[in-house]
C-alpha cells in the first residue's frame, strides 16, 4: 500500500499569505475607506489651524504649523494603525467568528495576532506617507512649517515604533471591545486621546496647568507626538527623545503582550 505524503506547509509561508491577503484587501478593495480615514481629519485640521485662522482678518492667529505638523502626523498614524486592526478584528470575532478559518492553518494563535499587528503597522506607515506632505505644504502664506529632516534615522525609528505601537493597541482594543461597544470606543477612548494627546500644542506648553501636564502622560498619543517633534522640530520644546523612545519601546512590548493574551482568550473563549 502506497502512502501519499503531502508536503508540509511552512508556518512562515502561511503568515506571509495572511499578510498579503490583508494588505490586498485594504489597499485594493477598501482603499477608499482607508483614504477617508487617513486624510479627512488631518486635511481639515491643518486647513483650519494653519490656513484659515492665520488668513482671516481680525488678527486671529492659528496654531503654528511647526507645532501642529508632528502632532497631526502622530494622530493620523495612531488612528490608522489602531482602526486598521480594531475594526476588522471586532467583526471577525463576532458571530460566526470568521477568524476561526485562520486558526485551522498550521500557525499558532499568537502568530495570527502578530500578523494583524504587522498589517496595522503597514497601514499606519501608509498614513504617515500621505499626511507628511499635507502638513508640509498646506499652510497660509508666510506660515511654512519649519521641519527638519537632518536627524532622519531618529525620524525613521520613531515612525516604525509608532506604527507598531498603534497596531498593538488596536489588537488589544479589538480583542476586548464588544461589537455593541464600538460607539464607546470612539466617544470615550479615541476623542480624548486626540484632544489631550499634545497634537495641537507641545507637552511643555501645559506647564501652567501642572495637574493636566502630569495627567496626559498616561495618553500614548502624547509620546508619539513628542517623538515626532523631537525628530522633525527639534527647536520646539519637547520631551527628551530618550524618554519617548523608552516609553514607546516599553509601551509596545507591554501593550503587545496584553493584546496577544486578550486575542488568545477572544478566539479560543
C-alpha positions as CSV (number, residue, x, y, z in Angstrom):
1,X,0.0,0.0,0.0
2,X,1.4,3.3,-1.0
3,X,1.3,6.2,1.4
4,X,0.8,9.5,-0.1
5,X,2.7,12.2,1.7
6,X,1.6,15.8,1.4
7,X,4.3,18.4,1.6
8,X,4.5,20.2,4.9
9,X,3.3,23.8,4.8
10,X,5.7,26.3,6.3
11,X,4.1,28.5,9.0
12,X,6.2,31.4,7.7
13,X,4.5,31.0,4.3
14,X,1.1,30.9,5.9
15,X,1.9,34.0,7.9
16,X,3.1,35.9,4.7
17,X,0.0,34.7,2.9
18,X,-2.3,36.1,5.6
19,X,-0.4,39.4,5.5
20,X,-0.5,39.6,1.7
21,X,-4.3,38.9,1.7
22,X,-5.0,41.6,4.3
23,X,-2.8,44.1,2.6
24,X,-4.6,43.3,-0.7
25,X,-8.0,43.7,0.8
26,X,-7.1,47.0,2.4
27,X,-5.2,48.6,-0.5
28,X,-7.3,47.3,-3.3
29,X,-10.8,46.6,-2.1
30,X,-11.0,49.1,0.8
31,X,-8.7,51.8,-0.4
32,X,-11.4,54.5,-0.5
33,X,-12.3,53.9,3.2
34,X,-8.7,53.9,4.2
35,X,-8.0,57.2,2.4
36,X,-11.1,58.7,4.0
37,X,-10.0,57.6,7.5
38,X,-6.5,58.8,7.0
39,X,-6.9,62.1,5.1
40,X,-10.1,63.8,6.2
41,X,-9.2,64.7,9.8
42,X,-5.6,66.0,9.1
43,X,-6.8,67.9,6.0
44,X,-9.5,69.7,7.9
45,X,-7.3,70.3,11.0
46,X,-4.4,71.7,9.0
47,X,-6.7,73.7,6.8
48,X,-8.4,75.4,9.7
49,X,-5.5,75.9,12.1
50,X,-2.7,76.6,9.6
51,X,-4.5,78.2,6.7
52,X,-7.9,79.7,7.6
53,X,-7.2,81.2,11.0
54,X,-3.9,82.8,10.0
55,X,-5.5,84.2,6.8
56,X,-8.8,85.7,8.1
57,X,-8.9,89.3,9.2
58,X,-9.3,90.5,12.8
59,X,-5.9,89.4,14.0
60,X,-6.9,85.9,14.8
61,X,-3.9,83.6,14.8
62,X,-3.8,79.9,14.2
63,X,-1.7,77.2,15.7
64,X,1.8,77.3,14.3
65,X,2.3,74.8,11.5
66,X,5.7,73.9,13.1
67,X,4.0,72.9,16.3
68,X,1.0,71.3,14.6
69,X,2.7,69.2,12.0
70,X,4.2,66.5,14.2
71,X,1.1,66.2,16.3
72,X,-1.2,65.8,13.2
73,X,1.2,63.2,11.8
74,X,1.3,61.3,15.1
75,X,-2.5,61.4,15.5
76,X,-3.0,60.1,11.9
77,X,-0.6,57.3,12.4
78,X,-2.1,56.2,15.7
79,X,-5.6,56.0,14.5
80,X,-4.8,54.5,11.1
81,X,-3.0,51.6,12.8
82,X,-5.5,51.3,15.6
83,X,-8.6,51.3,13.4
84,X,-6.9,49.1,10.8
85,X,-6.7,46.3,13.4
86,X,-9.6,47.0,15.7
87,X,-12.5,47.3,13.2
88,X,-11.9,44.1,11.2
89,X,-10.9,42.2,14.3
90,X,-14.2,43.1,16.1
91,X,-16.1,41.9,13.0
92,X,-14.1,38.7,12.8
93,X,-14.5,37.9,16.5
94,X,-18.3,38.4,16.4
95,X,-20.7,35.7,15.3
96,X,-20.0,33.5,13.4
97,X,-16.3,34.1,14.3
98,X,-14.9,34.1,10.8
99,X,-11.4,34.3,12.3
100,X,-11.6,30.6,13.1
101,X,-10.7,29.9,9.5
102,X,-7.2,31.2,10.2
103,X,-6.9,29.0,13.3
104,X,-7.2,25.9,11.2
105,X,-3.9,26.7,9.4
106,X,-0.6,25.4,10.7
107,X,0.3,28.6,12.6
108,X,-0.1,29.2,16.4
109,X,-2.7,31.6,17.7
110,X,-0.1,34.2,18.6
111,X,1.2,34.3,15.0
112,X,-2.3,35.2,13.8
113,X,-2.3,38.1,16.3
114,X,1.1,39.2,15.3
115,X,0.1,39.2,11.6
116,X,-2.7,41.6,12.5
117,X,-0.3,43.9,14.2
118,X,2.0,43.9,11.1
119,X,-0.9,44.6,8.9
120,X,-2.0,47.5,11.0
121,X,1.6,48.9,11.2
122,X,1.7,48.9,7.4
123,X,-1.5,51.0,7.3
124,X,0.0,53.4,10.0
125,X,3.1,53.9,7.9
126,X,1.0,54.5,4.8
127,X,-0.9,57.2,6.7
128,X,2.5,58.9,7.6
129,X,3.5,58.9,3.9
130,X,0.2,60.5,2.9
131,X,-0.1,63.0,5.8
132,X,3.5,64.3,5.8
133,X,3.1,66.2,2.5
134,X,-0.2,67.7,3.8
135,X,1.3,69.1,7.0
136,X,4.3,70.3,5.0
137,X,2.7,72.1,2.0
138,X,-0.8,73.1,3.2
139,X,-0.4,76.4,5.0
140,X,-1.2,80.1,4.8
141,X,1.3,82.5,3.1
142,X,4.2,83.1,5.4
143,X,3.2,80.1,7.7
144,X,5.6,77.5,6.3
145,X,6.3,74.9,9.0
146,X,10.0,74.7,9.9
147,X,10.5,70.9,9.7
148,X,14.0,69.4,9.8
149,X,15.0,66.1,8.3
150,X,18.6,66.2,9.3
151,X,18.1,63.6,12.0
152,X,16.3,61.2,9.6
153,X,17.5,58.0,11.5
154,X,15.6,59.2,14.6
155,X,12.5,60.0,12.4
156,X,12.5,56.6,10.8
157,X,12.9,54.9,14.2
158,X,10.0,56.9,15.7
159,X,7.8,56.2,12.7
160,X,8.5,52.4,12.9
161,X,7.9,52.3,16.7
162,X,4.8,54.5,16.5
163,X,3.3,52.3,13.7
164,X,3.8,49.1,15.6
165,X,2.6,50.6,18.9
166,X,-0.6,51.9,17.3
167,X,-1.3,48.5,15.7
168,X,-0.6,46.6,19.0
169,X,-3.0,48.9,20.8
170,X,-5.6,48.1,18.1
171,X,-5.1,44.4,18.7
172,X,-5.7,44.9,22.4
173,X,-8.9,47.0,22.0
174,X,-10.2,44.9,19.2
175,X,-9.9,41.8,21.4
176,X,-11.7,43.2,24.4
177,X,-14.3,45.6,22.9
178,X,-17.7,44.0,22.1
179,X,-19.4,44.9,18.7
180,X,-22.1,46.8,20.6
181,X,-19.5,49.0,22.3
182,X,-17.9,50.3,19.1
183,X,-19.5,53.7,19.7
184,X,-18.0,53.8,23.1
185,X,-14.6,53.1,21.6
186,X,-14.9,56.3,19.5
187,X,-16.5,58.7,22.0
188,X,-14.9,57.7,25.3
189,X,-11.4,56.5,24.1
190,X,-10.4,57.9,20.7
191,X,-11.7,61.6,21.0
192,X,-10.0,62.1,24.5
193,X,-6.8,60.5,23.2
194,X,-6.7,63.0,20.3
195,X,-7.7,66.2,22.2
196,X,-5.3,65.5,25.1
197,X,-2.5,64.0,23.1
198,X,-0.4,67.1,22.6
199,X,-1.5,67.2,19.0
200,X,-2.2,70.9,18.9
201,X,0.4,72.0,21.4
202,X,3.7,70.7,22.8
203,X,3.7,69.0,26.2
204,X,5.9,71.7,27.7
205,X,3.1,74.3,27.0
206,X,1.0,72.6,29.6
207,X,3.4,73.7,32.4
208,X,0.9,76.4,33.6
209,X,-1.7,73.6,34.2
210,X,0.6,71.2,36.1
211,X,-2.0,68.7,37.0
212,X,-3.1,68.3,33.4
213,X,0.5,68.1,32.2
214,X,1.1,65.2,34.5
215,X,-2.3,63.5,33.8
216,X,-1.7,63.5,30.0
217,X,1.4,61.4,30.4
218,X,-1.0,58.4,30.5
219,X,-2.0,59.2,27.0
220,X,0.0,57.3,24.3
221,X,-0.6,59.9,21.7
222,X,1.5,62.3,23.8
223,X,4.6,60.2,23.4
224,X,4.2,59.7,19.6
225,X,3.5,63.5,19.1
226,X,6.6,64.4,21.2
227,X,8.7,61.7,19.5
228,X,7.9,63.2,16.1
229,X,8.6,66.7,17.5
230,X,12.0,65.6,18.7
231,X,12.7,64.3,15.2
232,X,11.1,66.9,13.0
233,X,11.1,70.1,15.1
234,X,14.0,69.9,17.5
235,X,13.8,73.6,18.2
236,X,10.3,73.3,19.6
237,X,10.3,72.3,23.4
238,X,9.6,68.6,23.6
239,X,10.1,65.6,25.9
240,X,13.5,64.0,25.7
241,X,14.0,61.7,22.7
242,X,15.4,59.1,25.0
243,X,12.3,59.3,27.3
244,X,9.8,58.9,24.4
245,X,11.9,56.2,22.9
246,X,11.9,54.1,26.1
247,X,8.2,54.7,26.6
248,X,7.4,53.7,23.1
249,X,9.6,50.6,23.3
250,X,8.1,49.6,26.7
251,X,4.6,50.5,25.7
252,X,4.8,48.5,22.5
253,X,6.1,45.4,24.4
254,X,3.5,45.8,27.2
255,X,0.5,46.5,25.0
256,X,1.6,43.8,22.6
257,X,1.9,41.2,25.3
258,X,-1.5,42.1,26.8
259,X,-3.0,42.3,23.4
260,X,-1.8,38.8,22.4
261,X,-3.2,37.4,25.6
262,X,-6.5,39.1,25.1
263,X,-6.6,37.9,21.5
264,X,-5.9,34.4,22.6
265,X,-8.8,34.4,25.0
266,X,-11.1,36.0,22.5
267,X,-10.5,33.5,19.7
268,X,-10.5,30.4,22.0
269,X,-13.0,31.5,24.6
